[in-house]
């Protein structure tokens, strides 16, 4: 079985994959100050709580994608300690099967490439991948399976945090789709503005991608806010919360 770990700025997604099937997954908070020993204890605890499905002895391969440099070797060390394995770390020198057509391919986040690989492998067509996490990333993959660039914007949680931090009289609200666009209270107005403002950002950028490319293109969304935003979006065709894990499995198979 494969252990796949995606280390994001806010969340660490851990998944166990067996022949294309995700049999168990967990989401951890990203804590930059945690040590290898601490994450080792956490990972062992996850597997201990899931003994009816999987055990540490079932894991014979591991792969990591990471956008938090300080945690890369922390997790490499934890994987070694838990499973006695040397994990693949997605980065320069690792085969992805995808050409990167940007000015500096090394600048592109590992998670964006992994998502692109998974999306193209599944749909085999030109596609836009929207990842709605700490940052909202928009990536275009050509019909030939080439990563051709994209756009990056603040994620909805980052935007909300900035608003609540800088506006003393505004209180935090739940991120959800409001029943009405026009709020009758400050809380309702905040909920509406945050939600529909972000939906507008997503749809606006995707539409500009399509205008620049001169044609309609399939759009798949992933990340923590994907399903929430899809409810009101006019451009998102499908969501896949485990897109990055599926991409990691594909890349693992290319490097064995």
N, C-alpha and C positions, 0 to 999 in steps of 0.2 A: 504494500500500500504506500501511497505517496502522501507525505506531509507537505502542504503548501501554506506558506505564510506571506501575507502582504502587509507590510508595515507602513501605514499612512500617518499623516500628521496628527490625526485625532483618534483613529481606531486601528487596531491590529486585527486583521482577519486571519484566522487559523482554520484550515480545513484538512480533512482526511479524505482522500480520493482513491477509489478502487475501480480500476478499469472504466474510467469515465463517469462514475457515479460518486457524487459527494455524499458520503455516508455520515459525516459529522462535521459540524462547524461551530466555531465560537468567535465572539467579538470581544476584544480586550481594549481598555483605554490605553492610548499611547502615553507612556510616562518616560520622559527622556532621562530622568535621574535614577531609574531602576537599574540594578546591576544584573550581570549574567546569572548570579546565584538566585536573585529574586525571580527573574523570569523562568528559571529552571524549576523552581518550586511551583510557580503558577501553572506551567505547562504540565508538569507531573500531576498536579491536582486535577487539571481538566481531564486527563486520561483516566485517572482513578475514578472520577465521577461518571465515566462513560464505559465502564468495563463490559457492560452488556452488549456494546456495539464494537468497540475497538480497544486494543491494549497497546502499550509501547512496543511490545515485541512484534506487532504486526507491521510496523513502519520499517520499510527497507530502502526508501528514497526520500529526499527532502529538497525543497527549492524555496528560495526567498526572493521577494522583490521588496525594495526599501527606498523610501524617499526621505528618511531621517538618518543622515549619515552616522550620527553618534550611536544609533541603535543597531547598525548592521552587524558589527562584530559581537555585540551583546547577544543577539539572537543566534548567530553562528555558534557561539560558545554554548548557548543553551541547548541547541539541537545536538551538538556533540555530547553534552552531558546527559541528555535524556535518552538518546537513541544510538549513541556511538556511531554517528554518521557525519560525513562531510557534506554539507548542503551545497547545491548550486546556488550562486547568487547572481541574479539577472543584472547584466552590465556588459561593458566592453569585453569582447572575446567569447561571449555566450551566444550560441546560435539561436536565432529567433525565426528564421525563415522569411523575414520581412526586410526589404530595403527601406532605409530611412533617408528621405529626400530633403531634409532640413539643412540649413547652413552649417550647423554643428550638431551632429547626431548625439554626441555625448551629453548635450544639454537636456535632452528629452527625458522626462522622468520614466523610471522603469515601469511604474504602474500604467502609464499611458501606452507604452509599447505592448505590455502584456494584454491590456484590454483590446488593443487594435488587433493583435494576433488572434484572440478568441473570437472577436466579432467577425473578422474576415473568414476565418476557418468555418464558422457556422453558416454565414450567408453567401460567401463567395461572390460578392458584388461590391460596387462602390458604396461606402457607408460612412455615416457620421456617428461617432461615439461620444456621448455626453456623460461625463462622470461628475455626479453631484455630491461632492464631499466637502472637505475643508475649503478647497478651491473648486470652482466649477470649470472643468476643462472640456474643450470641444476639439475633437480630433477627426481629421479627414483621411480615409484610407481609399486609395484608388481602386478601380475595377481590376487592376493587375496585382492587387495586394501590396501596394507600397504605402508607407506612412508618409503623408505629404504635408503635414503641419497642422496648426490649429490655433486655438485661442484659449486664454486663461482669464477668469474673473473671480472675484471673491465669492465664496460659497454663502449659502443662505444663513448659516449659523454665524459665520464670521461677520456678515453684514449686520445681523441682529445684535451681536455682542457689541459692535462698534457704536450702534445707535443707543443702546441702553447704557453704555459706559459714558457717553458724551452728553446725553440728554438727562439731566438730573431728575426731571419730573415724570419721565417715562419708565414704567415698570415692565418687567419681562412678561412675555405672553407665550402661550403654547403655539408652536408652529403647526398650523393645520389649515385646511380649506374652510374659509368662513361661509356661513349660510347666505350672506349678502355682501356685495362689494362695498356699499356705502354703510360704514359703521355708525352706530347710534351712540357710541361711547368711545373714550380714548382707547380702551383695550380692544374693542372691535375694530376701530380704525387702524390700530397697529397691526392686528392680525391680518386684516385685509391688505394693507400696504406691503407688509413683508411677503405675504404669500403671492399676491398677484403681481407685485413688483418683480419677484424672482421668476415667476412664470413668464412675464414679459421679457425679462432678460434672456431666458433660455430660448423662447420662440424667436425673439428678435435676432439673436446671433445665428441661430440655425437658418433662418430665412435669408440672412445676408450671405451665409455660406452657399446656399442654393442659388441665390442670385449671381454670385461671383462665378460659380461653376456652370451656370446656365442650364440647370436641369434639376428635376426632383430626385432626391436620394433618400434611401432608407436611413432612419435614425433610431438608434438603440441607446437607452439610458441605463446607467448603473449608479451605484453609490447610495448612501444613506437616505437621501431625499428623493430618489428617482420615482418611486411609486406615488409619493405625495404630489409631486409636480406633474406627473403624467395625467393625473385626474383632470387638470384644467388645460393642459398643453394642447396646442393644435399641430405640433410638429413631431412629437415623440411617437414612434410607431410601436415600440416594445420596450420592456424593461427586463433586466437580468441582474439580480442582486449578487450573483456569484460569478459574474463575467471574469473577474480577475483570477479567481481560482481555476477556472476552465482554461484560461490562457497560460497559467503557470504549469498546468499538466501538459499542455501541448509543447511548451518550451522544454520541459523536463524530458519529454520523449525524444526531442531533437538532439539532446546532449548526452544521451546514454549509449 
